[in-house]
Amino acid sequence: MRAAFDAPIRASASVLDRIQASGHPALVVFETPGCAPCDALQPELEKLAREFHDRVLVVRVTDAAEGWLAARYHLTYVPTLVFWRDGRERARIRGNPGSAAIRAHLDYLVTEERRPDPAEGERHTLAARFGGPLRPVTPRALLS
């Protein structure tokens, strides 16, 4: 029997291998401290963790700028949402695209029926891992 979590799990980078190896569907959100788009995701992640508690693990990794993590998971922006199933990445969203896009990707992760349109949202670059400040990035779609 798989454990069900009705709140986002805060995990360190070292826990990711175990989550990935479990094969359980998971939404892994890579964040850094001081990232406004990351902070804005918190209420939505809590709601989705309750709604999908028996089907998807919602995991928050708050140290995305640390050491090897960004390189290993090809992270250039925070937040980055990675949707895993059966130990493989099934989809990725850069930034906070809003609840409808995240929900569509979670539905796809659970059912594997219709792949949602690519999504992106407000995000910061991960320049902080090189000693620089976080820089906001606004996708063109949000400007129109």
C-alpha atoms as a printed R data frame, in Angstrom:
    type eleno elety resid chain resno      x      y       z
1   ATOM     1    CA   MET     A     1  0.000  0.000   0.000
2   ATOM     2    CA   ARG     A     2  1.280  3.445  -0.904
3   ATOM     3    CA   ALA     A     3  1.298  6.272   1.582
4   ATOM     4    CA   ALA     A     4 -1.024  9.190   0.899
5   ATOM     5    CA   PHE     A     5  0.047 12.723   1.767
6   ATOM     6    CA   ASP     A     6 -2.529 15.509   1.806
7   ATOM     7    CA   ALA     A     7  0.033 18.311   2.065
8   ATOM     8    CA   PRO     A     8  3.127 19.143   0.031
9   ATOM     9    CA   ILE     A     9  6.183 17.234   1.217
10  ATOM    10    CA   ARG     A    10  9.277 19.344   1.829
11  ATOM    11    CA   ALA     A    11 12.237 17.330   0.620
12  ATOM    12    CA   SER     A    12 15.938 17.813   0.261
13  ATOM    13    CA   ALA     A    13 17.809 16.894  -2.868
14  ATOM    14    CA   SER     A    14 18.908 13.603  -1.300
15  ATOM    15    CA   VAL     A    15 15.302 12.361  -1.101
16  ATOM    16    CA   LEU     A    16 14.625 12.829  -4.827
17  ATOM    17    CA   ASP     A    17 16.244  9.558  -5.879
18  ATOM    18    CA   ARG     A    18 13.954  7.620  -3.536
19  ATOM    19    CA   ILE     A    19 10.874  9.468  -4.783
20  ATOM    20    CA   GLN     A    20 11.855  8.861  -8.379
21  ATOM    21    CA   ALA     A    21 12.661  5.200  -7.739
22  ATOM    22    CA   SER     A    22  9.293  4.624  -6.066
23  ATOM    23    CA   GLY     A    23  7.541  4.894  -9.436
24  ATOM    24    CA   HIS     A    24  4.692  6.749  -7.718
25  ATOM    25    CA   PRO     A    25  3.434  9.731  -9.730
26  ATOM    26    CA   ALA     A    26  4.944 12.911  -8.316
27  ATOM    27    CA   LEU     A    27  4.933 16.628  -8.927
28  ATOM    28    CA   VAL     A    28  8.332 17.937  -7.845
29  ATOM    29    CA   VAL     A    29  8.584 21.703  -7.513
30  ATOM    30    CA   PHE     A    30 12.116 23.112  -7.468
31  ATOM    31    CA   GLU     A    31 12.313 26.440  -5.606
32  ATOM    32    CA   THR     A    32 14.756 28.797  -3.926
33  ATOM    33    CA   PRO     A    33 14.323 31.141  -0.960
34  ATOM    34    CA   GLY     A    34 13.302 34.669  -1.902
35  ATOM    35    CA   CYS     A    35 11.533 33.623  -5.110
36  ATOM    36    CA   ALA     A    36  8.163 35.417  -5.279
37  ATOM    37    CA   PRO     A    37  6.687 33.131  -7.997
38  ATOM    38    CA   CYS     A    38  7.689 30.132  -5.846
39  ATOM    39    CA   ASP     A    39  6.010 31.617  -2.782
40  ATOM    40    CA   ALA     A    40  2.869 32.363  -4.803
41  ATOM    41    CA   LEU     A    41  2.571 28.636  -5.653
42  ATOM    42    CA   GLN     A    42  2.238 27.561  -2.005
43  ATOM    43    CA   PRO     A    43 -1.573 27.886  -1.618
44  ATOM    44    CA   GLU     A    44 -2.213 26.100  -4.921
45  ATOM    45    CA   LEU     A    45  0.200 23.286  -4.069
46  ATOM    46    CA   GLU     A    46 -1.545 22.771  -0.735
47  ATOM    47    CA   LYS     A    47 -4.924 22.566  -2.458
48  ATOM    48    CA   LEU     A    48 -3.670 20.167  -5.133
49  ATOM    49    CA   ALA     A    49 -1.933 17.958  -2.564
50  ATOM    50    CA   ARG     A    50 -5.279 17.531  -0.784
51  ATOM    51    CA   GLU     A    51 -7.167 16.892  -4.015
52  ATOM    52    CA   PHE     A    52 -4.659 14.404  -5.479
53  ATOM    53    CA   HIS     A    53 -3.497 12.964  -2.109
54  ATOM    54    CA   ASP     A    54 -4.128  9.344  -3.046
55  ATOM    55    CA   ARG     A    55 -2.741  9.601  -6.588
56  ATOM    56    CA   VAL     A    56  0.206 12.033  -6.712
57  ATOM    57    CA   LEU     A    57  2.952 13.075  -4.305
58  ATOM    58    CA   VAL     A    58  3.439 16.843  -4.272
59  ATOM    59    CA   VAL     A    59  7.052 17.546  -3.328
60  ATOM    60    CA   ARG     A    60  8.751 20.898  -2.741
61  ATOM    61    CA   VAL     A    61 12.553 21.076  -3.043
62  ATOM    62    CA   THR     A    62 13.570 24.457  -1.658
63  ATOM    63    CA   ASP     A    63 17.306 24.216  -2.342
64  ATOM    64    CA   ALA     A    64 17.288 24.223  -6.168
65  ATOM    65    CA   ALA     A    65 20.335 26.519  -6.360
66  ATOM    66    CA   GLU     A    66 22.501 24.158  -4.298
67  ATOM    67    CA   GLY     A    67 25.513 22.429  -5.793
68  ATOM    68    CA   TRP     A    68 24.830 19.704  -8.349
69  ATOM    69    CA   LEU     A    69 21.024 19.847  -8.214
70  ATOM    70    CA   ALA     A    70 20.510 22.471 -10.927
71  ATOM    71    CA   ALA     A    71 22.866 20.717 -13.329
72  ATOM    72    CA   ARG     A    72 21.497 17.234 -12.667
73  ATOM    73    CA   TYR     A    73 17.873 18.251 -13.260
74  ATOM    74    CA   HIS     A    74 18.616 20.851 -15.963
75  ATOM    75    CA   LEU     A    75 17.203 23.724 -13.919
76  ATOM    76    CA   THR     A    76 17.613 27.246 -15.240
77  ATOM    77    CA   TYR     A    77 14.536 28.817 -13.642
78  ATOM    78    CA   VAL     A    78 12.601 28.675 -10.395
79  ATOM    79    CA   PRO     A    79 10.040 27.537  -9.858
80  ATOM    80    CA   THR     A    80 10.365 24.543 -12.140
81  ATOM    81    CA   LEU     A    81  7.618 21.926 -11.892
82  ATOM    82    CA   VAL     A    82  8.617 18.414 -12.959
83  ATOM    83    CA   PHE     A    83  5.946 15.727 -13.347
84  ATOM    84    CA   TRP     A    84  7.320 12.196 -12.781
85  ATOM    85    CA   ARG     A    85  5.734  8.809 -13.262
86  ATOM    86    CA   ASP     A    86  7.368  5.383 -13.295
87  ATOM    87    CA   GLY     A    87 10.758  6.973 -12.619
88  ATOM    88    CA   ARG     A    88 10.637  9.163 -15.752
89  ATOM    89    CA   GLU     A    89  9.958 12.810 -16.365
90  ATOM    90    CA   ARG     A    90  6.629 13.120 -18.197
91  ATOM    91    CA   ALA     A    91  6.284 16.916 -18.349
92  ATOM    92    CA   ARG     A    92  7.913 20.125 -17.156
93  ATOM    93    CA   ILE     A    93  6.686 23.656 -16.512
94  ATOM    94    CA   ARG     A    94  9.045 26.592 -16.041
95  ATOM    95    CA   GLY     A    95  7.519 29.205 -13.776
96  ATOM    96    CA   ASN     A    96  4.154 29.594 -12.102
97  ATOM    97    CA   PRO     A    97  1.565 29.142 -14.889
98  ATOM    98    CA   GLY     A    98 -1.513 29.223 -12.635
99  ATOM    99    CA   SER     A    99 -3.753 26.531 -11.257
100 ATOM   100    CA   ALA     A   100 -5.496 25.482 -14.498
101 ATOM   101    CA   ALA     A   101 -2.230 24.539 -16.239
102 ATOM   102    CA   ILE     A   102 -0.873 22.686 -13.205
103 ATOM   103    CA   ARG     A   103 -4.156 20.798 -12.779
104 ATOM   104    CA   ALA     A   104 -4.173 19.821 -16.484
105 ATOM   105    CA   HIS     A   105 -0.657 18.410 -16.141
106 ATOM   106    CA   LEU     A   106 -1.599 16.504 -12.978
107 ATOM   107    CA   ASP     A   107 -4.627 15.016 -14.735
108 ATOM   108    CA   TYR     A   108 -2.337 13.931 -17.572
109 ATOM   109    CA   LEU     A   109  0.116 12.436 -15.086
110 ATOM   110    CA   VAL     A   110 -2.650 10.363 -13.481
111 ATOM   111    CA   THR     A   111 -4.574  9.318 -16.597
112 ATOM   112    CA   GLU     A   112 -1.918  9.565 -19.348
113 ATOM   113    CA   GLU     A   113 -4.756 10.352 -21.736
114 ATOM   114    CA   ARG     A   114 -4.444 13.823 -23.233
115 ATOM   115    CA   ARG     A   115 -1.118 15.634 -23.008
116 ATOM   116    CA   PRO     A   116 -1.795 19.272 -22.060
117 ATOM   117    CA   ASP     A   117 -0.449 22.214 -23.989
118 ATOM   118    CA   PRO     A   118  2.975 23.409 -22.864
119 ATOM   119    CA   ALA     A   119  2.771 25.998 -20.107
120 ATOM   120    CA   GLU     A   120  5.055 28.512 -18.491
121 ATOM   121    CA   GLY     A   121  4.688 31.371 -16.088
122 ATOM   122    CA   GLU     A   122  6.402 34.033 -14.074
123 ATOM   123    CA   ARG     A   123  9.780 32.811 -12.898
124 ATOM   124    CA   HIS     A   124 13.267 33.812 -11.797
125 ATOM   125    CA   THR     A   125 16.535 32.738 -13.346
126 ATOM   126    CA   LEU     A   126 18.821 30.576 -11.272
127 ATOM   127    CA   ALA     A   127 21.729 33.032 -11.549
128 ATOM   128    CA   ALA     A   128 21.893 32.865  -7.753
129 ATOM   129    CA   ARG     A   129 23.742 29.558  -8.007
130 ATOM   130    CA   PHE     A   130 26.622 31.508  -9.548
131 ATOM   131    CA   GLY     A   131 26.594 34.167  -6.842
132 ATOM   132    CA   GLY     A   132 24.274 36.604  -8.591
133 ATOM   133    CA   PRO     A   133 20.798 37.762  -7.610
134 ATOM   134    CA   LEU     A   134 17.543 36.124  -8.689
135 ATOM   135    CA   ARG     A   135 16.204 37.884 -11.763
136 ATOM   136    CA   PRO     A   136 12.489 37.964 -12.614
137 ATOM   137    CA   VAL     A   137 11.443 36.644 -16.018
138 ATOM   138    CA   THR     A   138  8.016 37.330 -17.456
139 ATOM   139    CA   PRO     A   139  7.014 35.089 -20.361
140 ATOM   140    CA   ARG     A   140  5.799 36.867 -23.482
141 ATOM   141    CA   ALA     A   141  2.392 35.241 -23.146
142 ATOM   142    CA   LEU     A   142  1.870 37.052 -19.857
143 ATOM   143    CA   LEU     A   143  2.672 40.410 -21.449
144 ATOM   144    CA   SER     A   144 -0.112 40.217 -24.044
